[in-house]
Amino acid sequence: MNAPAPFTGSFTQQEPIPEDGIAAAVEVMRSGRLHRYNTVGEEAGATAALEAAYAQWQGSAYCLACASGGYAMTTALRALGIGPGDTVLTNGWTLAPVPGAISAVGATPALVEITPDLVLDLDHLRARLSERPAALLLSNMRGHLGDMEAISAICAEADVPLIEDCAHTMGATWNGRRSGSFGAFGCFSTQTYKHMNSGEGGLLVSDDAELMSRAILLSGSYMLYERHGAAPPAAVFEPLREAMPNISGRMDNLRAAILLPQIETLEANIDRWNARHDRIADRLRGLHGVYVPSRPAGEGYVGSSLQFLLPDAGADRIAAVVSEAGALGVELKWFGAERPAGFTSAHRSWRYMPMQDMPRTDAILAGLLDLRIPLTFSLGDCDHIAEILSYAVRDALEKAA
Ligand SMILES: *Cc1c(COP(=O)(O)O)cnc(C)c1O
């Protein structure tokens, strides 16, 4: 078997900011009014305009633009009154900012096992809910949505609030309903590697007027909440005005100006991501020894990254696949690697929280591989990547046989 030609594209290269976003950003800089509350006359400002546009696109009553996805999550937790002494459930496999957000408010993360389809194990969720946690911070990790109706019903029955981490599911749907609309809050990131790019940034959505008023006050609104783009009426803030600490984490007009035109391209970009994702996934699905997580009928996913498992390969052969693909220019992340490198998604590397026994999650992560799919890749690039992955997998598994 001859090795395919190496791939030379970059897995971290995103598309440029749309020209109208660049023009709007230059306009904000020329005005000098970068702070969201630095407006003149009737001008709403780009941050308020972004909140209005995103709330409408998302179908949520309220939206707060803030500094990062991590900030959106800590603000959601604080608005729910969660703090020291509380326990918050989250996925056994997620990215470090998720347990980090729980720890940031002084609460303790408690992990829920995942399934080979990379979503929460509902039996383990039920068992952990009986321990009376303060909330479930559900991470739709790598864009995989669990049965959202079942998860919200299980949380509602246990009387535990649900917060959704939608860093990888902006634009995704479950039975036609947008990810981020199932719980008390939905949290989004506009960091460079997510679905909209402002370098850093976050969006917090909710349909609950009182919770969103708390969140806006927490974000550092200097009593200027009436200048927001998708905020509850002023009367809702009245009893809360002096009850919330100011924990500054506002978005600025420059980032908002960059983001605003990106909302219009989201829908088309979802199709572009999925075309690329499916092109590689379909090839991998046919390979012996490879499991590609199933996509349930109700899930409208956004394939901005791709996961596959080599469930029975063992560490040596998986290491061989990673190194062979890497030598041919295809960067794979391996979640079962001994030492987290460049990312931290292994719960054992979160040493600031109590160690937790997660045998099922660990067994899945041991065989789990992941690659990013930036929109700068063409469909031809995706065929090339699929070719390299097929070669690396076959070669490593056959050599060992
Ligand atoms: C990126 C990310 C976040 C948080 O995003 P930041 O904006 O970087 O704080 C949260 N959850 C997951 C799963 C992420 O990948």
The ligand as an SDF file (V2000), in Angstrom:
LIG
                    3D

 15 15  0  0  0  0  0  0  0  0999 V2000
  -14.3180   27.0840   23.8330 C   0  0  0  0  0  0  0  0  0  0  0  0
  -15.2000   26.3730   24.7790 C   0  0  0  0  0  0  0  0  0  0  0  0
  -15.8210   27.0130   25.8470 C   0  0  0  0  0  0  0  0  0  0  0  0
  -15.5540   28.4150   26.3180 C   0  0  0  0  0  0  0  0  0  0  0  0
  -15.1290   29.3060   25.4690 O   0  0  0  0  0  0  0  0  0  0  0  0
  -14.1790   30.5650   25.7780 P   0  0  0  0  0  0  0  0  0  0  0  0
  -14.8500   31.6200   24.9790 O   0  0  0  0  0  0  0  0  0  0  0  0
  -12.8290   30.1880   25.2870 O   0  0  0  0  0  0  0  0  0  0  0  0
  -14.2110   30.8640   27.2340 O   0  0  0  0  0  0  0  0  0  0  0  0
  -16.7280   26.3080   26.5930 C   0  0  0  0  0  0  0  0  0  0  0  0
  -16.9890   25.0260   26.3500 N   0  0  0  0  0  0  0  0  0  0  0  0
  -16.3850   24.3440   25.3750 C   0  0  0  0  0  0  0  0  0  0  0  0
  -16.7370   22.9150   25.1740 C   0  0  0  0  0  0  0  0  0  0  0  0
  -15.4670   24.9940   24.5540 C   0  0  0  0  0  0  0  0  0  0  0  0
  -14.8500   24.3110   23.5880 O   0  0  0  0  0  0  0  0  0  0  0  0
  1  2  1  0
  2  3  1  0
  2 14  2  0
  3  4  1  0
  3 10  2  0
  4  5  1  0
  5  6  1  0
  6  7  2  0
  6  8  1  0
  6  9  1  0
 10 11  1  0
 11 12  2  0
 12 13  1  0
 12 14  1  0
 14 15  1  0
M  END
$$$$
